Structures are given as C-alpha cells and as structure tokens.
Amino acid sequence: MQIGQMLIQEGLITKEELNVGLALQRYKRKNQKLGEILIDIGYLTIKDFEQILFMQLQDIDLEKELEQV
C-alpha cells in the first residue's frame, strides 16, 4: 500500500492534505519525498511518519513471507 493511502487510513491526514502534498511534490518540490513535504507544511509529525514507515515495512515483510508459501 502506498504511504499516502496508509496515512489517510490511519487518520493522520485527510485526502485533501494528501492532494496538497502531492501537488507540491509534483510542481515545486520534485526532489523531496512526500513524507518530508507533509512534515514541512505541518500536516504530519515526524513521530507519526516513523510509525507509518514501520507499518509499511511490516506489510512488506508479510508479503514476502506469503510469497514463499
């Protein structure tokens, strides 16, 4: 699952906030990661972002385990 979708699902940002972050990334901050942008503009805390990254890594590990079965 993409990071933006996870942030919305966990109630950390709204869809509108995600769209703002994506627009900034696309047009003004092309070399910046989405999480970094959302933190910079105050939509997300570093702690919340770290939590989501941890959850994303767990999902990847689970997918790898399922592929091996």
Secondary structure, 3 states (H helix, E strand, C coil): CCHHHHHHHCCCCCHHHHHHHHHHHHHCCCCCCHHHHHHHCCCCCHHHHHHHHHHHHHHHHHHHHHHHC
